[in-house]
């Protein structure tokens, strides 16, 4: 059986063992959360000598475990599997399928309306209790429908640690495919990093798989969670975001585009709600705009990037393949995957025209925040032409500070530095060698 190694995530899980918290593995559907926990992570623990009977695994999406969706029965089931004082690793898959159960020991009449949620026992309650047992180390994975990071912050408080899983990075994809770097890079921009797509050799099957995911999995999750009435608007918004990855936009602009081009007959409030839904489902990420000289964020506009390029391309029927936009999107995803906070940079520039002062904005694709250190990154297919290079580096030069400045170009070029101190590097070594940043 082919195995896609995901050592960086396994290492992260290993580093969080026995930290007194519930480890919550989140991420877009079908990106490999369950496989990471119950196969790759478990194999590492086995290699360290953890006995088989000290793993407690519960997959709530399996028919035979339906009764364990009751949180009270799940709680009893886990504790019944503990036979000694040794350390047990608890893996619960598809935790969002656990439903809440009304408590019989509380007088409903004595509970004020604003506290009605306290009448129910939820999986948050039983996990917050189980994690207090010194010999239980708890890991759960959940799909997007009812298991989002906003829920984690609210319900686990300081007892939960989120581990966000992304689709395959280019390094993981290339390590598995083992092809020519340039060929694998071209394939990655087309097919993205969903593990099942990477494993599939037949291109038609890849297309069918990726095209069906949004309709059969993500769309259904979003509509259920947000009680969305107008699926057409959600579809149209996903199409518009997919078509314009890396472009500055906001709910007002998107609403205008949906109404004029797709006759969506929607409102700005609805579009803003659906944007949040797509973001919470990990299908798109928002990069806010940062005033480099003014040291503040702009409220609008911002940029939106697809979490997986294969899903983005499939959403558009594989008809829009603009390499410059896809490369920029891939670089953004890689920066996020490495744990950086990433903004879009805006540089105010002043001039004089016909005796009048002028002001304009130049863009830095990415402002990468590393604690108190910042790195400015531009994405450009090529800078071979001097005029093109001047255009791509104008915002970097005009930033007026001494932060590290990098231009990532298409190809496999090794790093070099120009007379202005700006570094240039090919996208392939950038994606494969994290230490180059």
C-alpha positions as CSV (number, residue, x, y, z in Angstrom):
1,X,0.0,0.0,0.0
2,X,1.3,3.5,-0.9
3,X,2.0,5.7,2.1
4,X,2.3,9.5,2.0
5,X,4.6,10.4,4.9
6,X,3.6,13.5,6.9
7,X,6.5,13.6,9.3
8,X,6.2,17.3,10.3
9,X,2.6,16.7,11.6
10,X,3.6,13.5,13.3
11,X,6.5,15.3,15.0
12,X,4.1,18.1,16.1
13,X,1.8,15.5,17.7
14,X,4.7,13.8,19.4
15,X,5.8,17.1,20.9
16,X,2.3,17.6,22.4
17,X,2.0,14.2,24.1
18,X,0.8,14.3,27.7
19,X,0.5,18.1,27.8
20,X,-2.7,17.9,29.8
21,X,-4.8,19.1,26.9
22,X,-7.1,17.6,24.3
23,X,-5.3,17.6,21.0
24,X,-7.9,18.7,18.3
25,X,-6.9,17.9,14.8
26,X,-8.7,20.2,12.4
27,X,-8.5,21.0,8.7
28,X,-10.4,20.7,5.5
29,X,-12.3,17.5,4.8
30,X,-10.3,14.7,3.2
31,X,-6.9,16.2,3.9
32,X,-5.8,13.2,5.9
33,X,-6.7,14.0,9.6
34,X,-7.9,10.5,10.5
35,X,-5.0,8.8,8.6
36,X,-2.5,11.0,10.4
37,X,-3.8,10.0,13.9
38,X,-4.7,6.3,13.5
39,X,-2.0,5.2,11.1
40,X,1.1,7.5,11.0
41,X,1.1,8.8,14.6
42,X,0.1,5.4,15.9
43,X,2.9,3.7,14.1
44,X,5.4,6.1,15.7
45,X,4.0,5.4,19.1
46,X,4.1,1.6,18.5
47,X,7.8,2.0,17.5
48,X,8.4,3.6,20.9
49,X,6.9,0.6,22.6
50,X,3.3,1.6,23.3
51,X,1.4,-1.7,23.6
52,X,-1.6,-2.3,21.3
53,X,-4.1,-2.6,24.2
54,X,-3.2,0.9,25.3
55,X,-4.8,2.5,22.2
56,X,-8.5,3.3,22.5
57,X,-9.9,4.1,19.1
58,X,-13.4,5.2,18.4
59,X,-14.6,6.1,14.9
60,X,-18.0,7.7,15.3
61,X,-18.9,7.5,11.6
62,X,-19.0,3.6,11.8
63,X,-22.4,2.0,12.1
64,X,-21.4,-0.2,15.0
65,X,-20.4,2.9,17.0
66,X,-23.6,4.8,16.5
67,X,-24.6,4.4,20.2
68,X,-21.3,6.1,21.2
69,X,-22.4,9.3,19.6
70,X,-24.2,9.7,22.9
71,X,-21.5,11.6,24.9
72,X,-22.3,9.8,28.2
73,X,-22.0,6.4,26.6
74,X,-18.8,7.5,24.9
75,X,-17.4,8.5,28.3
76,X,-18.3,5.2,29.9
77,X,-16.9,3.2,26.9
78,X,-13.5,4.9,27.2
79,X,-13.2,4.5,30.9
80,X,-14.2,0.8,30.6
81,X,-11.2,0.2,28.3
82,X,-8.7,1.5,31.0
83,X,-7.5,-1.6,32.8
84,X,-4.3,-0.4,34.6
85,X,-2.4,2.8,35.5
86,X,-0.4,2.8,32.3
87,X,-0.8,5.6,29.8
88,X,-3.6,5.2,27.2
89,X,-3.8,7.0,23.9
90,X,-7.4,7.9,23.0
91,X,-8.3,8.6,19.4
92,X,-11.8,9.8,18.6
93,X,-12.6,10.3,14.9
94,X,-15.5,12.4,13.5
95,X,-16.2,13.9,17.0
96,X,-18.7,16.3,15.4
97,X,-21.1,13.4,15.1
98,X,-21.5,13.3,18.9
99,X,-24.9,14.8,19.8
100,X,-25.8,16.6,23.0
101,X,-27.9,14.8,25.6
102,X,-30.3,16.5,28.0
103,X,-29.4,16.2,31.6
104,X,-31.9,14.5,33.9
105,X,-30.4,15.9,37.2
106,X,-31.2,19.6,36.5
107,X,-34.6,21.3,37.0
108,X,-35.2,23.0,33.7
109,X,-37.4,25.6,35.3
110,X,-34.5,26.8,37.5
111,X,-32.3,27.6,34.5
112,X,-32.6,31.1,33.0
113,X,-33.1,31.2,29.2
114,X,-29.6,32.5,28.5
115,X,-28.1,29.4,30.1
116,X,-30.2,26.8,28.4
117,X,-27.1,25.2,26.9
118,X,-26.2,24.1,30.4
119,X,-29.1,21.7,30.3
120,X,-27.2,19.4,28.0
121,X,-24.1,17.2,28.1
122,X,-21.9,17.6,25.1
123,X,-18.7,16.0,23.9
124,X,-16.9,19.1,25.1
125,X,-18.1,18.3,28.6
126,X,-16.9,14.7,28.6
127,X,-13.5,15.5,26.9
128,X,-12.9,18.3,29.4
129,X,-13.4,15.7,32.1
130,X,-11.4,12.9,30.6
131,X,-8.4,15.1,30.0
132,X,-8.1,15.5,33.8
133,X,-7.2,11.7,34.0
134,X,-3.4,11.5,34.3
135,X,-3.2,8.3,32.3
136,X,-5.3,9.4,29.3
137,X,-3.8,11.3,26.4
138,X,-6.7,12.4,24.2
139,X,-6.7,13.2,20.5
140,X,-9.8,14.0,18.5
141,X,-10.4,14.8,14.8
142,X,-13.4,16.5,13.4
143,X,-14.8,17.6,10.1
144,X,-15.8,21.1,9.4
145,X,-19.6,20.9,9.9
146,X,-19.6,21.3,13.7
147,X,-15.9,21.1,14.7
148,X,-14.3,24.5,13.9
149,X,-11.5,26.4,15.5
150,X,-14.0,29.0,16.8
151,X,-15.8,26.2,18.7
152,X,-12.5,25.0,20.1
153,X,-11.6,28.4,21.6
154,X,-15.1,28.8,23.1
155,X,-15.7,25.3,24.5
156,X,-12.3,23.9,25.5
157,X,-10.9,27.2,26.9
158,X,-7.4,26.4,28.0
159,X,-7.8,22.6,27.8
160,X,-7.5,22.3,24.0
161,X,-4.6,22.4,21.6
162,X,-5.5,22.8,18.0
163,X,-3.4,21.2,15.3
164,X,-4.4,22.5,11.8
165,X,-3.8,20.0,9.0
166,X,-3.3,21.3,5.5
167,X,-3.4,19.4,2.2
168,X,-0.1,18.1,1.1
169,X,2.7,20.6,0.8
170,X,4.8,20.5,-2.4
171,X,7.6,18.9,-0.5
172,X,5.3,16.1,0.6
173,X,3.8,15.8,-2.9
174,X,7.2,15.6,-4.5
175,X,8.6,13.1,-2.0
176,X,5.7,10.8,-2.8
177,X,5.5,11.2,-6.5
178,X,9.3,11.1,-7.0
179,X,9.2,12.7,-10.4
180,X,11.2,15.5,-12.0
181,X,11.0,18.6,-9.8
182,X,9.7,20.7,-12.6
183,X,7.1,18.2,-13.7
184,X,5.9,17.6,-10.2
185,X,5.6,21.3,-9.6
186,X,3.5,21.7,-12.7
187,X,1.3,18.8,-11.6
188,X,1.0,20.3,-8.1
189,X,-0.3,23.6,-9.4
190,X,-2.9,21.7,-11.4
191,X,-4.0,18.9,-9.0
192,X,-3.1,20.4,-5.6
193,X,-2.4,18.4,-2.5
194,X,-5.5,16.4,-1.5
195,X,-4.0,13.0,-0.6
196,X,-6.5,10.8,-2.6
197,X,-5.8,12.9,-5.7
198,X,-2.1,12.5,-5.2
199,X,-2.5,8.7,-4.9
200,X,-4.6,8.5,-8.0
201,X,-2.7,7.8,-11.3
202,X,-5.7,8.2,-13.7
203,X,-6.2,11.9,-14.6
204,X,-9.9,11.4,-15.3
205,X,-10.4,9.9,-11.9
206,X,-8.5,12.8,-10.3
207,X,-10.9,15.2,-12.1
208,X,-14.0,13.4,-10.9
209,X,-12.8,13.1,-7.4
210,X,-11.8,16.8,-7.0
211,X,-14.9,18.0,-8.8
212,X,-17.2,16.0,-6.6
213,X,-15.7,17.0,-3.3
214,X,-17.2,20.5,-3.1
215,X,-20.7,19.3,-4.0
216,X,-20.9,16.1,-1.9
217,X,-18.8,17.0,1.1
218,X,-18.0,20.7,1.7
219,X,-21.2,22.2,0.4
220,X,-23.3,19.9,2.4
221,X,-21.3,20.6,5.6
222,X,-21.6,24.4,5.1
223,X,-25.3,24.4,4.3
224,X,-26.0,22.2,7.4
225,X,-23.9,24.3,9.8
226,X,-25.0,27.7,8.7
227,X,-28.5,26.8,7.7
228,X,-28.0,28.3,4.3
229,X,-31.1,28.8,2.3
230,X,-29.7,29.9,-1.0
231,X,-27.2,27.3,-2.3
232,X,-26.8,29.2,-5.6
233,X,-25.3,32.2,-3.9
234,X,-22.9,30.0,-2.0
235,X,-21.9,28.3,-5.3
236,X,-21.5,31.6,-7.1
237,X,-19.4,33.0,-4.3
238,X,-17.1,30.0,-4.4
239,X,-16.8,30.4,-8.1
240,X,-15.9,34.1,-7.9
241,X,-13.3,33.5,-5.1
242,X,-11.8,30.7,-7.1
243,X,-11.6,32.8,-10.2
244,X,-10.0,35.7,-8.5
245,X,-7.5,34.2,-6.0
246,X,-5.0,36.8,-4.9
247,X,-7.1,39.8,-6.0
248,X,-8.1,42.5,-3.6
249,X,-11.7,42.4,-2.8
250,X,-14.4,42.9,-0.1
251,X,-18.0,41.9,0.5
252,X,-19.3,45.0,-1.3
253,X,-17.3,44.2,-4.5
254,X,-18.2,40.6,-4.4
255,X,-21.9,41.3,-4.0
256,X,-21.8,43.7,-7.0
257,X,-20.0,41.0,-9.1
258,X,-22.4,38.3,-8.1
259,X,-25.5,40.4,-8.8
260,X,-24.3,41.8,-12.1
261,X,-22.5,38.8,-13.6
262,X,-24.4,35.9,-12.1
263,X,-27.8,37.5,-11.3
264,X,-27.5,36.2,-7.7
265,X,-29.9,38.8,-6.3
266,X,-28.1,38.8,-2.9
267,X,-27.0,41.3,-0.3
268,X,-23.7,42.3,1.2
269,X,-24.7,40.9,4.6
270,X,-25.4,37.5,3.0
271,X,-22.1,37.5,1.1
272,X,-20.2,38.4,4.3
273,X,-21.9,35.5,6.1
274,X,-21.1,33.1,3.3
275,X,-17.5,34.3,3.2
276,X,-17.2,33.4,6.9
277,X,-18.7,30.0,6.2
278,X,-16.2,29.2,3.4
279,X,-13.3,30.4,5.6
280,X,-14.5,28.4,8.6
281,X,-14.7,25.3,6.4
282,X,-11.0,25.9,5.5
283,X,-11.8,26.2,1.8
284,X,-10.4,29.7,1.6
285,X,-8.1,31.9,3.6
286,X,-8.2,35.6,4.1
287,X,-5.0,37.8,4.1
288,X,-5.6,41.2,5.5
289,X,-3.9,44.4,4.1
290,X,-1.2,46.0,6.2
291,X,0.0,49.6,5.8
292,X,3.8,49.1,5.9
293,X,4.6,52.7,6.7
294,X,1.5,53.5,8.8
295,X,1.9,50.3,10.8
296,X,-1.9,49.5,10.8
297,X,-4.4,47.3,9.1
298,X,-6.9,48.4,6.5
299,X,-10.4,47.2,7.2
300,X,-11.0,46.5,3.4
301,X,-10.1,45.2,0.9
302,X,-8.2,42.0,1.6
303,X,-7.1,39.0,-0.5
304,X,-8.5,35.5,-0.6
305,X,-6.6,32.3,-1.4
306,X,-7.8,28.8,-2.0
307,X,-6.6,26.3,0.6
308,X,-6.0,23.7,-2.2
309,X,-5.3,24.5,-5.8
310,X,-6.8,21.2,-7.1
311,X,-10.1,22.0,-5.5
312,X,-9.9,25.5,-6.9
313,X,-9.1,24.3,-10.4
314,X,-11.8,21.7,-10.2
315,X,-14.4,24.3,-9.1
316,X,-13.6,26.1,-12.3
317,X,-13.7,23.0,-14.5
318,X,-9.9,23.2,-14.9
319,X,-10.5,26.1,-17.4
320,X,-8.6,28.9,-15.7
321,X,-4.9,28.1,-15.3
322,X,-3.1,31.4,-14.7
323,X,0.3,30.3,-13.5
324,X,1.2,33.6,-11.8
325,X,-1.9,33.5,-9.6
326,X,-1.6,29.8,-8.8
327,X,2.1,30.2,-7.9
328,X,1.2,33.2,-5.6
329,X,-1.5,31.1,-4.0
330,X,0.9,28.1,-3.5
331,X,3.5,30.4,-1.8
332,X,0.8,31.8,0.5
333,X,-0.3,28.3,1.5
334,X,3.3,27.3,2.2
335,X,3.9,30.3,4.4
336,X,0.7,29.5,6.4
337,X,1.7,25.8,6.6
338,X,5.0,26.8,8.2
339,X,3.2,28.6,10.9
340,X,3.8,32.2,9.9
341,X,1.3,35.1,10.2
342,X,0.9,36.5,6.7
343,X,-0.5,39.8,5.5
344,X,-0.7,41.7,2.3
345,X,1.6,44.8,2.3
346,X,0.6,48.2,1.1
347,X,3.2,50.9,0.6
348,X,2.1,54.6,0.3
349,X,4.1,56.5,-2.3
350,X,4.0,60.2,-2.7
351,X,4.9,62.3,-5.8
352,X,4.2,65.5,-7.7
353,X,2.3,65.9,-10.9
354,X,1.6,69.3,-12.5
355,X,2.5,71.0,-9.3
356,X,0.1,68.9,-7.2
357,X,1.0,66.3,-4.6
358,X,-0.1,62.8,-5.5
359,X,-0.4,59.6,-3.5
360,X,-0.5,56.0,-4.7
361,X,-0.3,52.6,-3.3
362,X,2.2,49.8,-4.2
363,X,1.6,46.3,-3.2
364,X,3.9,43.8,-1.4
365,X,2.4,40.3,-2.0
366,X,3.3,39.0,1.5
367,X,4.4,40.5,4.7
368,X,5.6,37.5,6.7
369,X,5.6,38.1,10.5
370,X,8.2,36.2,12.5
371,X,7.8,37.6,16.0
372,X,9.3,41.0,15.9
373,X,10.9,40.3,12.6
374,X,9.3,40.9,9.2
375,X,10.1,39.5,5.7
376,X,8.7,41.0,2.5
377,X,8.0,38.6,-0.3
378,X,7.0,39.2,-3.9
379,X,5.9,36.5,-6.3
380,X,6.9,36.9,-9.9
381,X,7.1,34.4,-12.8
382,X,10.2,36.1,-14.1
383,X,12.4,39.2,-13.6
384,X,14.7,38.6,-16.5
385,X,13.7,41.9,-18.2
386,X,15.1,45.0,-16.3
387,X,11.8,46.8,-16.6
388,X,9.9,43.9,-15.2
389,X,12.4,43.6,-12.3
390,X,12.0,47.3,-11.5
391,X,8.2,46.9,-11.6
392,X,8.3,43.9,-9.3
393,X,10.7,45.4,-6.8
394,X,9.3,48.9,-6.7
395,X,7.2,48.4,-3.6
396,X,10.1,46.6,-1.8
397,X,12.5,49.5,-2.5
398,X,9.9,52.1,-1.5
399,X,9.1,50.4,1.8
400,X,11.9,52.6,3.4
401,X,13.0,50.0,5.9
402,X,15.7,47.4,6.3
403,X,13.5,44.3,6.6
404,X,14.6,41.3,4.5
405,X,13.2,41.4,1.0
406,X,12.8,38.4,-1.3
407,X,11.4,37.9,-4.8
408,X,10.3,34.3,-5.6
409,X,10.4,33.5,-9.3
410,X,9.3,30.5,-11.2
411,X,11.8,27.7,-11.7
412,X,14.6,26.1,-9.8
413,X,17.1,29.0,-9.5
414,X,19.3,29.1,-6.5
415,X,19.4,32.2,-4.3
416,X,21.2,35.4,-5.4
417,X,21.2,39.0,-4.3
418,X,21.1,42.2,-6.4
419,X,22.9,45.5,-5.7
420,X,19.9,46.8,-3.6
421,X,20.1,43.8,-1.2
422,X,17.0,42.2,-2.6
423,X,17.2,38.4,-2.7
424,X,15.9,36.2,-5.5
425,X,15.1,32.5,-5.4
426,X,13.3,30.0,-7.5
427,X,9.9,28.8,-6.2
428,X,11.0,25.1,-6.3
429,X,13.9,25.4,-3.8
430,X,11.8,27.8,-1.8
431,X,9.0,25.2,-1.5
432,X,11.4,22.3,-0.8
433,X,13.9,23.9,1.5
434,X,12.3,25.8,4.5
435,X,15.7,26.9,5.8
436,X,16.1,29.2,2.8
437,X,13.7,31.7,4.3
